[in-house]
Amino acid sequence: MGLILLALAHSPVLIILPAFYFGLLYGGFRYYYVHKKSHLDLEWAKRHVPWHYDHHMGKNQDANWGVTTDWVDKLLGTRIKY
């Protein structure tokens, strides 16, 4: 429901920058899908999003904040592999 509300709130952007708006939609729904699937299927998470798996199963919950990718954690130095 939250993603739908955010999509509606950003809908004026569709008129000005349609590609940007659809990029926002893609990113939001990709985040939702990957995050939900990683919590429902731990084996899938280990293979496809190991940084997110490490965030929940690792010793330091203050690391590995990325969900769909780990580039932000690499950039900020918060990626810790377990």
C-alpha positions as CSV (number, residue, x, y, z in Angstrom):
1,M,0.0,0.0,0.0
2,G,2.9,2.3,0.8
3,L,4.4,1.9,-2.6
4,I,1.2,2.7,-4.3
5,L,0.8,5.9,-2.2
6,L,4.3,6.9,-3.1
7,A,3.7,6.3,-6.8
8,L,0.6,8.4,-6.6
9,A,2.4,11.2,-4.7
10,H,5.1,11.3,-7.4
11,S,2.7,11.1,-10.3
12,P,3.2,14.8,-11.3
13,V,6.8,13.9,-12.2
14,L,5.3,11.7,-14.9
15,I,4.3,14.7,-16.9
16,I,7.7,16.4,-16.8
17,L,10.1,13.4,-16.7
18,P,8.3,10.2,-17.6
19,A,11.5,8.1,-17.8
20,F,12.5,9.2,-14.3
21,Y,9.0,8.4,-13.0
22,F,9.1,4.9,-14.5
23,G,12.6,4.4,-13.1
24,L,11.2,5.3,-9.6
25,L,8.4,2.8,-10.1
26,Y,10.8,0.1,-11.2
27,G,13.2,0.7,-8.3
28,G,10.4,0.7,-5.7
29,F,8.8,-2.5,-6.9
30,R,12.2,-4.2,-7.4
31,Y,13.0,-3.3,-3.8
32,Y,9.7,-4.7,-2.6
33,Y,10.1,-8.0,-4.5
34,V,13.8,-8.6,-3.6
35,H,13.3,-7.7,0.1
36,K,10.2,-9.8,0.5
37,K,11.7,-12.8,-1.4
38,S,14.9,-12.6,0.6
39,H,12.9,-12.9,3.9
40,L,10.7,-15.7,2.6
41,D,13.4,-17.8,1.0
42,L,16.7,-17.8,2.9
43,E,18.5,-20.0,0.4
44,W,17.6,-17.6,-2.4
45,A,18.8,-14.7,-0.3
46,K,22.2,-16.4,0.3
47,R,22.7,-16.9,-3.4
48,H,21.3,-13.7,-4.9
49,V,21.6,-11.0,-2.1
50,P,24.3,-12.2,0.2
51,W,24.8,-8.7,1.6
52,H,21.2,-8.5,2.8
53,Y,21.5,-12.0,4.2
54,D,24.7,-10.9,6.1
55,H,22.8,-7.9,7.4
56,H,20.3,-10.1,9.2
57,M,22.4,-13.2,10.0
58,G,25.8,-11.6,10.6
59,K,27.2,-10.4,13.9
60,N,26.9,-6.7,13.2
61,Q,23.4,-5.5,12.4
62,D,24.7,-2.0,11.7
63,A,26.4,-3.2,8.5
64,N,25.3,-4.4,5.1
65,W,22.3,-2.0,4.7
66,G,21.8,-2.5,0.9
67,V,18.8,-4.6,-0.1
68,T,18.9,-4.8,-3.9
69,T,22.6,-4.1,-4.3
70,D,25.7,-3.7,-2.2
71,W,27.3,-0.8,-3.9
72,V,26.2,1.7,-1.3
73,D,27.8,-0.4,1.5
74,K,31.0,-0.7,-0.5
75,L,31.0,3.1,-1.1
76,L,30.4,3.9,2.6
77,G,32.6,1.1,4.0
78,T,29.7,-0.7,5.7
79,R,30.0,-4.0,3.7
80,I,31.2,-6.8,5.9
81,K,31.3,-10.4,4.5
82,Y,30.6,-13.2,6.9
